[in-house]
């Protein structure tokens, strides 16, 4: 496995990494959030923030990885820091640099890798943000861009922490130096006040006069130090000293007691000026002693802390605003709902500015150029009727909404601490009541006002200092509005394009025809599921290969051609019949349509190939079936006609015979032939020459035989209960002969000497068997002895065996019948 070469700036790169003081530090949530987001965006099970040291790569944050570090000589990230942009390895097994890597060959079986170098402001690549997967794959462009953005966020977070740490070090150093400076300045150039044991002021230097507003003449020898002190603060100090000393002191006596043990006492305190304004100060107490060491009073060195307090407050305010912006950026990056993001942002700004009311709105324009304020987040505001509304902005509008117009028209903040008194400044009407003070700040994106933020009812006055503090917030809101707009436009376009691509992909993939797209050189660009099945080549093998390797085409004249040899047009091509010849030598009849498609890569050739072998086979079978049906129809027609001729001849011949026995034989033969003729007649009339509804046949056949064979002067009732049962010709003919024989037998023997009677015919289905019963209500008959059965019974038994059925006879009277039972 080749080891990554060292970067040209390796020495300086390692020094930059060392200065960051990040190696072997504990896990931090900010970094873990970014690796978790990288894993989510790229849909990979593993993600790392990796720092590449001299001999190892160490993981500051990890998702799906157990180890904390690995040797550098097997690190894929060591290759990533050689470049300036994302390194993507779709399949590590196909990359000679990584195919033998132990993490590719073994746990965790890395196949896919994508990493972006972490580049310092001095252009040194200290590590990577990377993602891994255990299967080969590709990132889409949005995932690649997201990974790049997150890598910049990692580097920004690292450098922010570095700056914060350095600022903290500087602050500590500054504090140390300030302590030394105060020790000097407190005794020169600062307010110095001395008092005697009774607290009467003995000295009051010019700095003290300037600080407290009193002249020395007003206080020296006249007033005591209590003039400048807050009694509550003095009493609180006395209580604390008493608790610590275990002895009760009151007033300044507590300080005197404390100074007996501590020669110098410094503390933050509060002085009250002559104008009653409170001053934060640093008060340093010490005991005044004469040359002999006897205490005669106390010295107070006073340093005004007002500027320092204001500066600390400003730094805290700046830090709080930066934190609000950082939280907003984090919410946006992590995909927090924009409505929730705006509401949280407004709440944080109102809290910071001590405002009771507020709104954040976006300035939008319609197609006619009209300007509106779209409210994204709002608290109770007297000039807004409801949240989420659109408010038209007009430069000359009168009334409370002129506040919006003034800020947009000027592009500058508009504020007032006495709205009713100076309503003209913001263009507000005189009935603008219920608001103590207000501020309206426009957000600029380039030279356009893209949004507004309004605040009202602050505990204190709105001023330019607050506006300056909120300036970074305005820039963030403007960028946020623009990002949301671009994101909405991009999402809409991508969604529309994705839907079209998905629809086209579904059509192609589910098509019942082979779809093939090839480059002008014949390389396969697209190969759908039907092509895999019919052409016997998987998509993974076909893509990128020459189409002629898998299929060629033979014209009706026998010429074998390539797909590119067929004439194509810019529209959908006309189909033509060909023979597809596959690489394994198999062939099938097909229809081929070829056309051109123009895309970003130029013109490609597309084709639909439909396998019509089954259709051809079906057409052949239809022709053969038509010929067979025609022939069979002719055969049945001729058989029926011939049987009718024979039946007629038998009728003629029987009419000439005098012998009744001979005449009966002719009549029986005629009825049997008529029964078979009726079968062929029904087959001929229905057009189905394979099966017949035997029930319908019986309904027609039984009355026909009965009409010509019933005894004279007899009223015979035909009792039919027949179900519809279809049967093939192999059963229909034997069953028709059996039925005819049994009906003739009943008509001959059951009704002699009777004027009326019933002929009973039943056809029914019982589970998997069918039953044909033919009987009568006559006097009954004796069962034939073995070997003594007549021709009719022998015929019935023979035909029953032919259909693999059984015959059951009902004898003994009254009434007689025979059941024929067979499997259907």
Buried (B, 14 or more C-beta within 10 A) or exposed (E): EEEBEBBEBBEBBBEBBEBBEBBEEEEBEBBBBBBBBBBBBBEBBBBBBBBBBEEBBBBBBBBBBEEEBBEBEBBBBBBBBBEEEBBBBBBBBEBEBBEEBEBBBEEBBBBBBBBBBBBBEEEBBBBBBBBBBBEEBEBEEEBBEBBBBBBEBBBEBBEEBBEEEEEEEEEEEEEEEEEEEBEEEBEEEBBBBBBBEEBBBBBBBEBBBEBBBBEBEBBBEEBBBEBBBBEEEBEEBBBEBBEEEEEEBEBBBBBBBBBEEEEEBBEEBBBBEBEEEEBBBBBBBBBBEEEEEEEEBBBBBBBBBEEEBEEEEEEEBEEBBBEBBBBBBBBBBEEBEBEEBBBBBBBBBBEBBEBBBBBBBBBBEEEEEEBBBBBBBBBEBBBBEEBEEEBEBEEEBEEBBBBBBBBBBEEEBBBBBEBBEEBEEBBBEEEBEEBBBBBBBBBEBEEBBBBBBBBBBBEEBBEEEBBBBBEBBBBBBBBBBBEBBEEEEEEEEEEEEEEEEEEEEEEBEEBEBBBBBBBEEBBBBBBBBBBBEBBEBEEEEBEEBBBBEBBBBBBEEEEEBBBBEBEBEEEEBEBBEBBBBBEEEEEBBBBBBBBBBEEEEEEBBBBBBBBBBEEBEEEEEEEEEEEEEEEBBEEBBEBBEEBBEBBEEBBEBBEEBEEEEEBBBBBBBBBBBBBBBBBBBBBBEEEEBEBBBBBBBBBEBBBBBBEEBBBEEBEBEBEBEBEEBBBEBEBBBBBBBBBBBBBBBBBBEBBEEBEEBBBBBBBBEEEEEBBBBBBBBBBBBEEBEEEEBEEBBEBBBEBBEBBEBEBEBBEEEEBBBBBBBBEE
